[in-house]
Amino acid sequence: MRTNIELDDELLQAAFRYAGVKTKRELVDLALREFVEQHRRKDLRELRGQGGISADYDHRALRERDRSS
């Protein structure tokens, strides 16, 4: 999607120093991906203990059990 936005120059330069990317497009893409991932992790943490994934869930033990069956 093509769009035009105004960005704070100082914030943009600081972001470039941390991100290790060369273009504004890469920088915005990286920022959006990290933003979404951060909120997905937050959503998962909020689900803990609400009947979704048990706190004592051990995927390795289940995988081992399945292999031995």
Gaussian input, Z-matrix of N, CA and C with variables (Angstrom, degrees):
# hf/3-21g

backbone

0 1
 N
 C     1     B1
 C     2     B2     1     A1
 N     3     B3     2     A2     1     D1
 C     4     B4     3     A3     2     D2
 C     5     B5     4     A4     3     D3
 N     6     B6     5     A5     4     D4
 C     7     B7     6     A6     5     D5
 C     8     B8     7     A7     6     D6
 N     9     B9     8     A8     7     D7
 C    10    B10     9     A9     8     D8
 C    11    B11    10    A10     9     D9
 N    12    B12    11    A11    10    D10
 C    13    B13    12    A12    11    D11
 C    14    B14    13    A13    12    D12
 N    15    B15    14    A14    13    D13
 C    16    B16    15    A15    14    D14
 C    17    B17    16    A16    15    D15
 N    18    B18    17    A17    16    D16
 C    19    B19    18    A18    17    D17
 C    20    B20    19    A19    18    D18
 N    21    B21    20    A20    19    D19
 C    22    B22    21    A21    20    D20
 C    23    B23    22    A22    21    D21
 N    24    B24    23    A23    22    D22
 C    25    B25    24    A24    23    D23
 C    26    B26    25    A25    24    D24
 N    27    B27    26    A26    25    D25
 C    28    B28    27    A27    26    D26
 C    29    B29    28    A28    27    D27
 N    30    B30    29    A29    28    D28
 C    31    B31    30    A30    29    D29
 C    32    B32    31    A31    30    D30
 N    33    B33    32    A32    31    D31
 C    34    B34    33    A33    32    D32
 C    35    B35    34    A34    33    D33
 N    36    B36    35    A35    34    D34
 C    37    B37    36    A36    35    D35
 C    38    B38    37    A37    36    D36
 N    39    B39    38    A38    37    D37
 C    40    B40    39    A39    38    D38
 C    41    B41    40    A40    39    D39
 N    42    B42    41    A41    40    D40
 C    43    B43    42    A42    41    D41
 C    44    B44    43    A43    42    D42
 N    45    B45    44    A44    43    D43
 C    46    B46    45    A45    44    D44
 C    47    B47    46    A46    45    D45
 N    48    B48    47    A47    46    D46
 C    49    B49    48    A48    47    D47
 C    50    B50    49    A49    48    D48
 N    51    B51    50    A50    49    D49
 C    52    B52    51    A51    50    D50
 C    53    B53    52    A52    51    D51
 N    54    B54    53    A53    52    D52
 C    55    B55    54    A54    53    D53
 C    56    B56    55    A55    54    D54
 N    57    B57    56    A56    55    D55
 C    58    B58    57    A57    56    D56
 C    59    B59    58    A58    57    D57
 N    60    B60    59    A59    58    D58
 C    61    B61    60    A60    59    D59
 C    62    B62    61    A61    60    D60
 N    63    B63    62    A62    61    D61
 C    64    B64    63    A63    62    D62
 C    65    B65    64    A64    63    D63
 N    66    B66    65    A65    64    D64
 C    67    B67    66    A66    65    D65
 C    68    B68    67    A67    66    D66
 N    69    B69    68    A68    67    D67
 C    70    B70    69    A69    68    D68
 C    71    B71    70    A70    69    D69
 N    72    B72    71    A71    70    D70
 C    73    B73    72    A72    71    D71
 C    74    B74    73    A73    72    D72
 N    75    B75    74    A74    73    D73
 C    76    B76    75    A75    74    D74
 C    77    B77    76    A76    75    D75
 N    78    B78    77    A77    76    D76
 C    79    B79    78    A78    77    D77
 C    80    B80    79    A79    78    D78
 N    81    B81    80    A80    79    D79
 C    82    B82    81    A81    80    D80
 C    83    B83    82    A82    81    D81
 N    84    B84    83    A83    82    D82
 C    85    B85    84    A84    83    D83
 C    86    B86    85    A85    84    D84
 N    87    B87    86    A86    85    D85
 C    88    B88    87    A87    86    D86
 C    89    B89    88    A88    87    D87
 N    90    B90    89    A89    88    D88
 C    91    B91    90    A90    89    D89
 C    92    B92    91    A91    90    D90
 N    93    B93    92    A92    91    D91
 C    94    B94    93    A93    92    D92
 C    95    B95    94    A94    93    D93
 N    96    B96    95    A95    94    D94
 C    97    B97    96    A96    95    D95
 C    98    B98    97    A97    96    D96
 N    99    B99    98    A98    97    D97
 C   100   B100    99    A99    98    D98
 C   101   B101   100   A100    99    D99
 N   102   B102   101   A101   100   D100
 C   103   B103   102   A102   101   D101
 C   104   B104   103   A103   102   D102
 N   105   B105   104   A104   103   D103
 C   106   B106   105   A105   104   D104
 C   107   B107   106   A106   105   D105
 N   108   B108   107   A107   106   D106
 C   109   B109   108   A108   107   D107
 C   110   B110   109   A109   108   D108
 N   111   B111   110   A110   109   D109
 C   112   B112   111   A111   110   D110
 C   113   B113   112   A112   111   D111
 N   114   B114   113   A113   112   D112
 C   115   B115   114   A114   113   D113
 C   116   B116   115   A115   114   D114
 N   117   B117   116   A116   115   D115
 C   118   B118   117   A117   116   D116
 C   119   B119   118   A118   117   D117
 N   120   B120   119   A119   118   D118
 C   121   B121   120   A120   119   D119
 C   122   B122   121   A121   120   D120
 N   123   B123   122   A122   121   D121
 C   124   B124   123   A123   122   D122
 C   125   B125   124   A124   123   D123
 N   126   B126   125   A125   124   D124
 C   127   B127   126   A126   125   D125
 C   128   B128   127   A127   126   D126
 N   129   B129   128   A128   127   D127
 C   130   B130   129   A129   128   D128
 C   131   B131   130   A130   129   D129
 N   132   B132   131   A131   130   D130
 C   133   B133   132   A132   131   D131
 C   134   B134   133   A133   132   D132
 N   135   B135   134   A134   133   D133
 C   136   B136   135   A135   134   D134
 C   137   B137   136   A136   135   D135
 N   138   B138   137   A137   136   D136
 C   139   B139   138   A138   137   D137
 C   140   B140   139   A139   138   D138
 N   141   B141   140   A140   139   D139
 C   142   B142   141   A141   140   D140
 C   143   B143   142   A142   141   D141
 N   144   B144   143   A143   142   D142
 C   145   B145   144   A144   143   D143
 C   146   B146   145   A145   144   D144
 N   147   B147   146   A146   145   D145
 C   148   B148   147   A147   146   D146
 C   149   B149   148   A148   147   D147
 N   150   B150   149   A149   148   D148
 C   151   B151   150   A150   149   D149
 C   152   B152   151   A151   150   D150
 N   153   B153   152   A152   151   D151
 C   154   B154   153   A153   152   D152
 C   155   B155   154   A154   153   D153
 N   156   B156   155   A155   154   D154
 C   157   B157   156   A156   155   D155
 C   158   B158   157   A157   156   D156
 N   159   B159   158   A158   157   D157
 C   160   B160   159   A159   158   D158
 C   161   B161   160   A160   159   D159
 N   162   B162   161   A161   160   D160
 C   163   B163   162   A162   161   D161
 C   164   B164   163   A163   162   D162
 N   165   B165   164   A164   163   D163
 C   166   B166   165   A165   164   D164
 C   167   B167   166   A166   165   D165
 N   168   B168   167   A167   166   D166
 C   169   B169   168   A168   167   D167
 C   170   B170   169   A169   168   D168
 N   171   B171   170   A170   169   D169
 C   172   B172   171   A171   170   D170
 C   173   B173   172   A172   171   D171
 N   174   B174   173   A173   172   D172
 C   175   B175   174   A174   173   D173
 C   176   B176   175   A175   174   D174
 N   177   B177   176   A176   175   D175
 C   178   B178   177   A177   176   D176
 C   179   B179   178   A178   177   D177
 N   180   B180   179   A179   178   D178
 C   181   B181   180   A180   179   D179
 C   182   B182   181   A181   180   D180
 N   183   B183   182   A182   181   D181
 C   184   B184   183   A183   182   D182
 C   185   B185   184   A184   183   D183
 N   186   B186   185   A185   184   D184
 C   187   B187   186   A186   185   D185
 C   188   B188   187   A187   186   D186
 N   189   B189   188   A188   187   D187
 C   190   B190   189   A189   188   D188
 C   191   B191   190   A190   189   D189
 N   192   B192   191   A191   190   D190
 C   193   B193   192   A192   191   D191
 C   194   B194   193   A193   192   D192
 N   195   B195   194   A194   193   D193
 C   196   B196   195   A195   194   D194
 C   197   B197   196   A196   195   D195
 N   198   B198   197   A197   196   D196
 C   199   B199   198   A198   197   D197
 C   200   B200   199   A199   198   D198
 N   201   B201   200   A200   199   D199
 C   202   B202   201   A201   200   D200
 C   203   B203   202   A202   201   D201
 N   204   B204   203   A203   202   D202
 C   205   B205   204   A204   203   D203
 C   206   B206   205   A205   204   D204

   B1=1.4372
   B2=1.5299
   B3=1.2600
   B4=1.4509
   B5=1.5299
   B6=1.3446
   B7=1.4631
   B8=1.5236
   B9=1.3046
   B10=1.4642
   B11=1.5158
   B12=1.3305
   B13=1.4613
   B14=1.5259
   B15=1.3289
   B16=1.4562
   B17=1.5135
   B18=1.3376
   B19=1.4550
   B20=1.5218
   B21=1.3223
   B22=1.4555
   B23=1.5315
   B24=1.3368
   B25=1.4689
   B26=1.5259
   B27=1.3309
   B28=1.4647
   B29=1.5251
   B30=1.3232
   B31=1.4594
   B32=1.5260
   B33=1.3024
   B34=1.4625
   B35=1.5322
   B36=1.3195
   B37=1.4656
   B38=1.5283
   B39=1.3250
   B40=1.4666
   B41=1.5260
   B42=1.3176
   B43=1.4644
   B44=1.5255
   B45=1.3264
   B46=1.4633
   B47=1.5264
   B48=1.3184
   B49=1.4692
   B50=1.5279
   B51=1.3267
   B52=1.4660
   B53=1.5232
   B54=1.3132
   B55=1.4632
   B56=1.5246
   B57=1.3032
   B58=1.4579
   B59=1.5176
   B60=1.3114
   B61=1.4663
   B62=1.5240
   B63=1.3324
   B64=1.4599
   B65=1.5224
   B66=1.3234
   B67=1.4641
   B68=1.5264
   B69=1.3283
   B70=1.4674
   B71=1.5225
   B72=1.3104
   B73=1.4700
   B74=1.5228
   B75=1.3374
   B76=1.4652
   B77=1.5271
   B78=1.3256
   B79=1.4583
   B80=1.5269
   B81=1.3174
   B82=1.4676
   B83=1.5235
   B84=1.3231
   B85=1.4630
   B86=1.5293
   B87=1.3283
   B88=1.4614
   B89=1.5293
   B90=1.3186
   B91=1.4683
   B92=1.5273
   B93=1.3198
   B94=1.4650
   B95=1.5243
   B96=1.3183
   B97=1.4725
   B98=1.5271
   B99=1.3337
   B100=1.4622
   B101=1.5258
   B102=1.3173
   B103=1.4626
   B104=1.5284
   B105=1.3241
   B106=1.4670
   B107=1.5254
   B108=1.3308
   B109=1.4657
   B110=1.5262
   B111=1.3142
   B112=1.4670
   B113=1.5301
   B114=1.3140
   B115=1.4632
   B116=1.5239
   B117=1.3209
   B118=1.4709
   B119=1.5246
   B120=1.3455
   B121=1.4679
   B122=1.5248
   B123=1.3220
   B124=1.4663
   B125=1.5249
   B126=1.3222
   B127=1.4650
   B128=1.5252
   B129=1.3419
   B130=1.4646
   B131=1.5224
   B132=1.3327
   B133=1.4716
   B134=1.5256
   B135=1.3151
   B136=1.4612
   B137=1.5220
   B138=1.3281
   B139=1.4636
   B140=1.5194
   B141=1.3247
   B142=1.4635
   B143=1.5287
   B144=1.3316
   B145=1.4535
   B146=1.5164
   B147=1.3201
   B148=1.4629
   B149=1.5250
   B150=1.3171
   B151=1.4572
   B152=1.5135
   B153=1.3120
   B154=1.4595
   B155=1.5089
   B156=1.3053
   B157=1.4611
   B158=1.5200
   B159=1.3012
   B160=1.4604
   B161=1.5256
   B162=1.3201
   B163=1.4630
   B164=1.5234
   B165=1.3430
   B166=1.4656
   B167=1.5348
   B168=1.3182
   B169=1.4638
   B170=1.5242
   B171=1.3241
   B172=1.4621
   B173=1.5225
   B174=1.3220
   B175=1.4639
   B176=1.5251
   B177=1.3200
   B178=1.4716
   B179=1.5284
   B180=1.3261
   B181=1.4658
   B182=1.5256
   B183=1.3173
   B184=1.4663
   B185=1.5259
   B186=1.3152
   B187=1.4597
   B188=1.5280
   B189=1.3256
   B190=1.4672
   B191=1.5257
   B192=1.3262
   B193=1.4621
   B194=1.5217
   B195=1.3297
   B196=1.4617
   B197=1.5253
   B198=1.3085
   B199=1.4662
   B200=1.5172
   B201=1.3284
   B202=1.4637
   B203=1.5279
   B204=1.3150
   B205=1.4797
   B206=1.5027
   A1=107.89
   A2=116.28
   A3=121.44
   A4=108.68
   A5=114.67
   A6=119.38
   A7=109.36
   A8=116.22
   A9=121.98
   A10=108.47
   A11=116.17
   A12=120.44
   A13=109.37
   A14=115.52
   A15=120.73
   A16=107.91
   A17=115.97
   A18=121.53
   A19=109.60
   A20=116.01
   A21=121.84
   A22=108.38
   A23=117.24
   A24=121.36
   A25=112.82
   A26=117.62
   A27=120.36
   A28=111.16
   A29=116.43
   A30=120.76
   A31=110.33
   A32=115.95
   A33=121.33
   A34=110.89
   A35=117.25
   A36=120.75
   A37=111.37
   A38=116.95
   A39=120.38
   A40=110.29
   A41=116.77
   A42=121.03
   A43=110.50
   A44=117.15
   A45=120.31
   A46=111.15
   A47=117.61
   A48=120.46
   A49=110.96
   A50=117.16
   A51=120.85
   A52=113.26
   A53=117.06
   A54=120.57
   A55=114.33
   A56=117.91
   A57=119.32
   A58=113.63
   A59=117.11
   A60=121.72
   A61=107.98
   A62=116.32
   A63=119.82
   A64=114.33
   A65=117.70
   A66=118.99
   A67=111.34
   A68=114.88
   A69=119.96
   A70=110.15
   A71=115.73
   A72=119.46
   A73=110.81
   A74=116.70
   A75=120.58
   A76=110.85
   A77=115.77
   A78=120.59
   A79=111.40
   A80=116.62
   A81=120.51
   A82=110.14
   A83=117.09
   A84=120.97
   A85=110.57
   A86=116.91
   A87=121.70
   A88=110.95
   A89=116.35
   A90=120.43
   A91=111.28
   A92=116.94
   A93=120.15
   A94=111.42
   A95=116.99
   A96=120.44
   A97=111.09
   A98=116.66
   A99=119.87
   A100=111.24
   A101=117.45
   A102=121.97
   A103=110.51
   A104=116.47
   A105=121.08
   A106=110.34
   A107=117.52
   A108=120.92
   A109=111.31
   A110=116.58
   A111=120.85
   A112=110.71
   A113=116.61
   A114=119.69
   A115=112.16
   A116=118.14
   A117=120.18
   A118=110.43
   A119=115.92
   A120=119.39
   A121=110.73
   A122=116.89
   A123=121.04
   A124=110.10
   A125=116.96
   A126=120.93
   A127=110.95
   A128=116.91
   A129=120.35
   A130=111.26
   A131=116.83
   A132=119.66
   A133=110.83
   A134=116.90
   A135=120.40
   A136=111.93
   A137=117.95
   A138=121.69
   A139=112.53
   A140=116.60
   A141=121.04
   A142=110.20
   A143=114.88
   A144=120.77
   A145=114.38
   A146=117.92
   A147=120.69
   A148=111.89
   A149=116.37
   A150=119.44
   A151=113.96
   A152=118.23
   A153=121.28
   A154=109.93
   A155=116.29
   A156=122.46
   A157=108.23
   A158=115.66
   A159=121.27
   A160=110.27
   A161=116.78
   A162=121.61
   A163=111.65
   A164=117.83
   A165=120.09
   A166=112.50
   A167=117.57
   A168=122.36
   A169=109.80
   A170=116.44
   A171=121.55
   A172=108.92
   A173=115.85
   A174=119.63
   A175=111.86
   A176=117.76
   A177=120.06
   A178=110.81
   A179=116.50
   A180=120.24
   A181=110.37
   A182=117.17
   A183=120.23
   A184=111.01
   A185=116.59
   A186=120.61
   A187=110.25
   A188=116.50
   A189=121.69
   A190=110.18
   A191=117.11
   A192=121.47
   A193=110.26
   A194=117.09
   A195=120.92
   A196=111.77
   A197=117.20
   A198=120.94
   A199=111.60
   A200=116.91
   A201=120.24
   A202=112.20
   A203=118.01
   A204=120.94
   A205=111.97
   D1=130.74
   D2=179.73
   D3=-93.27
   D4=134.90
   D5=179.28
   D6=-152.90
   D7=157.18
   D8=175.86
   D9=-115.71
   D10=131.00
   D11=178.51
   D12=-138.94
   D13=152.85
   D14=173.99
   D15=-97.34
   D16=131.15
   D17=-178.23
   D18=-120.27
   D19=146.64
   D20=175.67
   D21=-66.70
   D22=121.91
   D23=-175.39
   D24=-60.11
   D25=-43.59
   D26=-179.06
   D27=-66.02
   D28=-42.23
   D29=178.43
   D30=-64.44
   D31=-40.45
   D32=178.91
   D33=-61.55
   D34=-46.25
   D35=179.71
   D36=-64.38
   D37=-40.50
   D38=177.46
   D39=-62.68
   D40=-42.65
   D41=179.58
   D42=-62.84
   D43=-41.43
   D44=177.86
   D45=-60.49
   D46=-39.63
   D47=-179.78
   D48=-61.99
   D49=-39.36
   D50=-177.83
   D51=-81.80
   D52=-32.72
   D53=-169.09
   D54=-80.00
   D55=-31.43
   D56=-177.70
   D57=70.63
   D58=28.67
   D59=175.88
   D60=-112.86
   D61=167.11
   D62=-174.10
   D63=-107.68
   D64=-24.42
   D65=-175.55
   D66=-118.16
   D67=157.61
   D68=177.14
   D69=-63.22
   D70=-36.78
   D71=178.96
   D72=-60.32
   D73=-46.34
   D74=177.92
   D75=-62.39
   D76=-40.04
   D77=-178.68
   D78=-64.38
   D79=-46.75
   D80=179.76
   D81=-65.73
   D82=-41.23
   D83=178.28
   D84=-60.43
   D85=-46.82
   D86=178.48
   D87=-60.66
   D88=-45.63
   D89=-179.28
   D90=-61.55
   D91=-42.78
   D92=179.51
   D93=-66.22
   D94=-42.42
   D95=178.68
   D96=-62.26
   D97=-44.46
   D98=179.64
   D99=-66.31
   D100=-37.74
   D101=177.69
   D102=-61.33
   D103=-48.42
   D104=-179.13
   D105=-64.12
   D106=-44.69
   D107=-179.72
   D108=-62.27
   D109=-41.28
   D110=178.45
   D111=-59.70
   D112=-42.32
   D113=-179.12
   D114=-74.55
   D115=-30.81
   D116=174.27
   D117=-63.57
   D118=-44.15
   D119=177.96
   D120=-62.93
   D121=-40.58
   D122=178.12
   D123=-61.27
   D124=-44.47
   D125=178.58
   D126=-59.91
   D127=-41.99
   D128=179.18
   D129=-64.88
   D130=-40.90
   D131=178.13
   D132=-62.22
   D133=-38.09
   D134=-179.82
   D135=-68.99
   D136=-25.06
   D137=178.69
   D138=-77.02
   D139=-19.89
   D140=-176.82
   D141=-55.63
   D142=129.79
   D143=178.32
   D144=81.62
   D145=6.05
   D146=-179.68
   D147=-106.83
   D148=26.14
   D149=177.27
   D150=90.40
   D151=-1.94
   D152=177.58
   D153=-80.88
   D154=-93.02
   D155=179.19
   D156=-101.28
   D157=125.71
   D158=-179.95
   D159=-69.46
   D160=146.29
   D161=-179.80
   D162=-61.91
   D163=-27.15
   D164=-179.37
   D165=-99.63
   D166=15.63
   D167=178.31
   D168=-61.10
   D169=128.89
   D170=-178.86
   D171=-128.16
   D172=96.13
   D173=-177.49
   D174=-64.20
   D175=-29.65
   D176=179.55
   D177=-66.56
   D178=-42.96
   D179=179.17
   D180=-63.70
   D181=-40.96
   D182=178.84
   D183=-65.85
   D184=-40.37
   D185=178.60
   D186=-63.32
   D187=-43.04
   D188=178.75
   D189=-63.04
   D190=-42.66
   D191=178.79
   D192=-61.57
   D193=-42.54
   D194=179.94
   D195=-64.93
   D196=-36.73
   D197=179.49
   D198=-66.98
   D199=-35.82
   D200=-177.11
   D201=-82.88
   D202=-8.05
   D203=-179.97
   D204=-81.62

